[in-house]
Amino acid sequence: MSTSDGQEIVRQLAAKADVFIENYKVGDMQRYGLDYPSLNTINPGLVYCSITGFGQSGPYRHRAGYDFVIQAMGGLMSITGESDDRGGGPQKCGVPIADLMTGMYSTVAMLSALLERKSSGKGQHVDMSLLDTQVAWLANQASNYLVSGKHPKRWGNAHPNLAPYQSFTASDGEFILAVGNDRQFVALCSAIGLNEMAHDERFETNAARLSNREALSAMLSAAFAKDATEEWLSRLEQVGVPAGPVLTIPQALNDEHVLARGMVFSLPHSRGAAVPQIANPIKFSRTEIDYRRAAPSLGEHTEAILSEELGLSLQSIQALKAAGTI
């Protein structure tokens, strides 16, 4: 591929674009003349977003960043997994959460910059870091440490600030119980036939329940083992206590509520197949999300973009093909 031809194509696209996104290491785009200062001279209104592992500044800025490494360095793995007293150790999330959340924050940042441009008339450079995002995403765990000075630890399926807020084993499998306040705890005790627990001073408040977490868990585990998951979930729903089954991915994707919300659907592909998709979770009251086509094959729309967006002739496109540029 001709580097100069590729650079010129990108420059022309950036000159017409509202947003330009690059996810290379610091300095890579500058070598190609495609960094923000270079493109800003062509299009002063351009919103340019750089997504890297460690950002454009700081001592780690030249390091390559991968989700697994970021989960470790950002503290997430230290609070994910079973507790040490149960033989646990640091665990990563089952999906690349640092990658995904950086994409989400980047979307918010670019939309904010585009909105600001309406008043200033100027674009700007958005510097997004996977590590920054992971640290910001520590949420209550970071706050717990900053306020108390105590090191957060792994709790498995339990919660550091609430009890009972964990998984329990029924006679036929596990389910999740999420008691968020004292009223819900009283309702829980009524639903499972242990009303005396609601008036036990060891459990009357959330603070007391946290202090007596092991005794509480043992009593509830013994009760829940006597019946099936569906029975417990039905009782808990009737009294307004949050609970839910632990589903596999196939079970979740075939859940009646997930299907009723339109979260699974299919789109036609250019090769003739129907491709199953996961829907956008955003539900607008007035604007319908338009799903037009499945993800394209490699290079499927190259000719259309070059001709329709850049105005290249068929002859020019064929020349680019012959040169190996596209």
C-alpha angles and dihedrals in degrees: 000000000000107000093205092050091050092048092051092050091052092047092052091049092048090050089061098036131098092205133027121189128194127178103185129118119281110284098017095104092042090061089057095045090246099111122121098265090052096048093040089065089057096042114016090185093057118125104212120193122195116196114191137149097255107011135247096294139038132064095291096049095112095050121106111244126214126179094243092052092046093051087055098044094041094059097248097116091052089065098036121086138033119322119268093245088062094050096265131146139183114309135188122226118266091244128043093264097170090055093046097046093046087056090051094048089046090055091052091046094051093047089050091051091049090051092048089050089065089070101031099034088219134111124217145198117263112203110202123183127190090215093050090051094048092050091048089049094059086090114166093009092061090044091051090056096042092051100039105024089226118132111245113234139195114279100177106217093344125097124240094219106029137053135226089023107128147080122295132191118238123190091275105031147312131312136175124248117193113184106180103177145011094266090058090049091056089049090049092053090051093048094053096040098250100116092152090067091065090062097041107113089222090065108025095104134031091245090054092047091053090052090050097035097135095051091046093049092049093052094047093045091055091051097046093049089068098070144031126274095247092054093052093045090051093051093046093048091053091059097039100252112146112241138142144177123261102245132191117235092259090050092048093049090050096044111128094233094048089051093045089054090056095241095142123051142135135246129198115252125214089246091061101256126121107239118207114231142188110233129233106268092217113104115195121197094217110012119071118214109237116220104191109163144354121259109295127246116254109293094356095138100030095107093046093051094047094048101037100035102031099026095234116167123238088250091054092048091050089051090053089051092049090051091050092243091125 
